[in-house]
Amino acid sequence: MELLHSGKVRDVYADGDDLILVASDRISVYDVVLPTPIPDKGKLLTALSLWWFEQLADLVPHHVISATDVPAEFAGRAIRCRRLEMVPVECVARGFLTGGGLKEYERTGAVSGVELPRGLVEASILPEPIFTPSTKAPMGEHDQPMTFAEVVDKVGAQTAERLRQVTIDVYCRGTELAAQRGILVADTKIELGWAADGTLVLADEVLTPDSSRFWPAESYQPGRAQFSYDKQYVRDWAASSGWNKQAPAPEVPAEVVEATRARYVDVYEKLTGNRWD
């Protein structure tokens, strides 16, 4: 195999006509990889993504060829997948106002050019899910919000509309299934690419704690920060640590690592109904 790319979290290898996508235990915040891994994180992300790909297969094709036909040293954290021409846009859907979307709304009254009602607060539910794309910045740089018009300029009107519709469809299906399990999906980011036959395909990871914000429905209350099953806990630690959000990042304390792993395990078990061993 040939290593093609080592990203913030995943490594991509070429194996003949296929790709082997390997999820590491690395974790990144503010587009910087932290020096401390989260044990089992790669396996958890892989297992949860595989579960979601099955739940979404009738909405959009996915890139998975096999989760077992992979090198033994990557077992459990790798998938064999199709080669795609990746869309040069980060596709994000939001159903609640938080994170960077909240900050943009507080400045402009809009998120990625989508005007929102006045008076919304932290964790407000939006009137309907919105498409809030961003750029795909090189590693070490920050993704920047894009308006829909900017996506049209980059990929064309027909493709832009398709990206928006698929992203919203995936988010809505995800929120529906998660709600049945007592979890709110505040937002999610998906990766899409073109197969050789022109089919738009769901790739990378989907609806994981690294690509989404998951909140327990039972304790949801707008106007404050929510308990989060995702890497928001690490973001909060990083924001309060005095770190300037530039590389190199500081080591993550053991208690933060343990609490983050517990959140990943908890949301995996709640969503899938499977016990994590």
C-alpha positions in Angstrom: 0.0 0.0 0.0 1.0 3.6 -0.6 0.3 6.4 1.9 -1.4 9.1 -0.1 -2.4 11.5 2.6 -2.2 11.9 6.4 -4.9 14.2 7.7 -5.8 15.6 11.1 -7.5 12.4 12.0 -7.4 10.0 9.1 -4.7 8.4 6.9 -5.5 7.4 3.4 -3.7 4.6 1.6 -3.9 3.4 -2.0 -4.4 -0.3 -2.5 -4.8 -1.0 -6.2 -8.0 0.7 -7.4 -9.3 1.1 -3.9 -8.5 3.3 -1.0 -8.0 2.2 2.6 -9.2 4.9 5.0 -7.7 4.5 8.5 -9.2 6.4 11.5 -6.5 7.2 14.1 -7.0 8.1 17.7 -5.8 11.6 17.0 -8.1 14.5 17.9 -8.1 18.0 16.5 -9.7 21.2 17.7 -9.6 24.6 16.0 -8.0 22.8 13.1 -4.9 21.8 15.1 -4.1 18.2 16.0 -3.6 17.8 19.8 -0.6 15.8 20.9 -2.6 13.5 23.1 -4.7 10.7 21.5 -8.1 9.5 22.7 -8.0 5.7 23.2 -10.3 3.7 20.9 -11.4 6.9 19.1 -10.6 5.6 15.6 -12.5 2.4 16.1 -15.5 4.1 17.6 -15.7 6.6 14.7 -15.3 3.8 12.2 -18.0 1.6 13.8 -20.5 4.5 14.2 -19.9 5.7 10.6 -20.5 2.2 9.3 -23.8 2.0 11.2 -24.9 5.4 9.8 -23.9 4.5 6.2 -26.4 1.7 6.5 -29.2 3.9 7.9 -28.6 6.5 5.1 -28.1 4.1 2.1 -31.5 4.8 0.6 -30.8 8.6 0.6 -27.3 8.7 -0.9 -24.8 6.0 -1.9 -21.7 5.7 0.2 -18.1 4.9 -0.5 -17.7 1.7 1.6 -16.6 -1.4 -0.2 -15.7 -3.5 2.9 -15.0 -3.0 6.6 -13.2 -6.4 6.9 -11.1 -6.6 3.8 -8.4 -4.4 5.3 -4.8 -4.9 6.5 -4.8 -6.7 9.9 -2.9 -3.9 11.6 -5.8 -1.6 10.8 -8.6 -4.0 11.8 -11.6 -2.2 13.4 -10.4 1.3 12.4 -10.3 1.1 8.7 -12.6 0.7 5.7 -11.9 -0.2 2.1 -13.6 2.4 -0.1 -14.1 3.7 -3.6 -11.9 6.4 -5.0 -13.9 9.6 -5.4 -13.3 13.1 -6.7 -14.1 15.0 -3.5 -16.3 18.1 -3.6 -14.2 21.1 -2.6 -16.7 22.3 0.0 -17.4 21.3 3.6 -21.1 20.5 3.7 -22.7 21.5 7.0 -26.3 21.4 8.2 -27.5 23.1 11.4 -30.7 22.7 13.3 -29.7 24.5 16.4 -27.7 27.7 16.9 -24.3 27.1 18.6 -20.6 27.2 18.0 -19.3 29.3 15.1 -22.8 29.7 13.8 -23.9 31.5 17.0 -20.9 33.8 16.8 -21.7 34.7 13.2 -25.3 35.2 14.0 -24.4 37.6 16.9 -22.3 39.6 14.5 -24.6 39.7 11.5 -28.0 38.2 12.2 -27.3 35.5 9.7 -25.2 32.2 9.3 -23.5 31.7 6.0 -25.8 34.3 4.4 -29.0 32.7 5.8 -31.0 35.3 7.6 -32.4 34.1 10.9 -35.0 35.5 13.3 -34.0 38.1 15.8 -33.6 37.2 19.5 -32.1 33.7 19.1 -29.8 32.6 21.9 -27.2 29.8 22.5 -28.7 26.4 21.5 -31.9 28.0 20.1 -33.7 25.6 17.7 -33.9 27.0 14.2 -37.2 27.4 12.3 -35.8 24.8 9.9 -32.4 23.1 9.2 -30.1 25.3 7.2 -27.1 24.6 4.9 -24.1 26.5 6.2 -21.1 25.4 4.1 -17.5 26.3 4.6 -14.2 26.2 2.7 -11.8 23.2 2.9 -8.7 24.8 4.4 -5.3 23.0 4.3 -4.2 21.4 7.6 -3.2 24.0 10.1 -5.5 26.7 8.6 -9.1 27.4 9.5 -12.2 26.7 7.4 -14.1 29.8 6.5 -17.9 30.1 6.2 -19.3 30.3 2.7 -22.6 31.6 1.4 -24.7 29.5 -0.9 -23.9 32.0 -3.7 -20.1 31.3 -3.1 -20.8 27.6 -3.4 -22.6 28.2 -6.7 -19.6 30.2 -7.9 -17.2 27.4 -7.0 -19.1 24.3 -8.2 -22.0 25.5 -10.3 -25.7 26.0 -9.5 -26.9 22.5 -10.2 -24.2 20.9 -8.0 -24.6 23.5 -5.3 -28.3 22.7 -5.0 -27.6 19.0 -4.9 -25.0 19.4 -2.1 -27.5 21.5 -0.1 -30.3 19.0 -0.6 -28.3 15.9 0.3 -26.7 17.6 3.3 -30.2 18.6 4.7 -31.6 15.1 3.9 -28.7 13.4 5.8 -29.1 15.8 8.7 -32.9 15.3 8.9 -32.6 11.5 8.8 -29.9 11.6 11.4 -32.0 13.9 13.7 -35.0 11.6 13.3 -33.2 8.4 14.3 -31.2 10.1 17.0 -34.3 11.6 18.6 -35.8 8.1 18.9 -32.8 7.4 21.1 -33.0 10.6 23.2 -30.3 12.5 21.4 -30.4 15.9 19.6 -28.1 16.5 16.7 -27.3 20.2 16.8 -25.3 20.2 13.6 -23.3 17.9 11.4 -20.6 18.1 8.6 -20.5 15.6 5.8 -18.1 14.9 3.0 -19.3 14.2 -0.6 -17.5 13.2 -3.7 -18.2 12.1 -7.3 -17.8 8.5 -8.4 -16.4 7.7 -11.9 -20.0 7.3 -13.2 -21.0 10.8 -12.0 -22.9 9.6 -8.9 -22.7 11.8 -5.8 -21.4 9.7 -2.9 -21.2 10.1 0.8 -17.6 9.6 2.1 -15.2 9.9 5.0 -17.2 9.7 8.3 -20.8 10.5 9.0 -22.7 11.7 12.1 -19.9 10.9 14.5 -18.8 12.8 17.6 -16.0 14.4 15.4 -18.3 15.7 12.7 -21.5 16.5 14.8 -22.7 18.0 18.0 -24.8 15.5 20.0 -26.9 16.7 23.0 -29.0 14.7 25.5 -32.7 15.6 24.8 -33.7 15.2 28.4 -31.5 18.1 29.6 -31.8 20.4 26.6 -32.5 24.0 27.5 -31.8 26.9 25.2 -30.0 29.9 26.5 -27.0 28.0 27.9 -24.2 25.6 26.8 -25.4 22.0 26.6 -23.9 18.8 27.8 -22.2 17.4 24.7 -21.4 13.8 23.7 -18.8 15.0 21.2 -15.5 16.7 21.2 -17.0 19.9 22.4 -15.7 18.9 25.8 -12.1 19.1 24.4 -12.9 22.4 22.7 -14.1 23.8 26.0 -11.0 22.6 27.8 -8.8 24.0 25.1 -10.6 27.4 25.2 -10.1 27.7 28.9 -6.5 26.4 29.0 -4.9 29.7 27.9 -3.7 28.1 24.6 -3.6 30.5 21.7 -5.2 27.9 19.3 -2.1 27.8 17.2 0.2 24.8 16.7 1.8 23.3 18.7 -1.1 22.4 21.1 -0.6 21.5 24.7 -0.9 18.0 26.1 -4.5 17.1 27.1 -4.9 16.2 30.8 -5.7 12.5 31.6 -9.1 13.4 33.1 -10.1 15.2 29.9 -9.0 12.3 27.8 -11.0 9.8 29.9 -14.1 12.0 30.0 -13.9 12.5 26.2 -13.6 8.7 25.5 -16.5 8.1 27.8 -18.7 10.5 25.8 -17.7 8.8 22.5 -18.6 5.4 23.9 -21.8 6.6 25.4 -23.1 8.2 22.2 -22.1 5.1 20.2 -24.0 2.8 22.5 -27.1 5.1 22.7 -27.3 5.5 18.9 -26.6 2.0 17.7 -28.0 0.0 20.7 -24.7 -2.0 20.7 -22.4 -2.4 23.7 -18.9 -1.2 23.2 -16.3 -3.8 24.4 
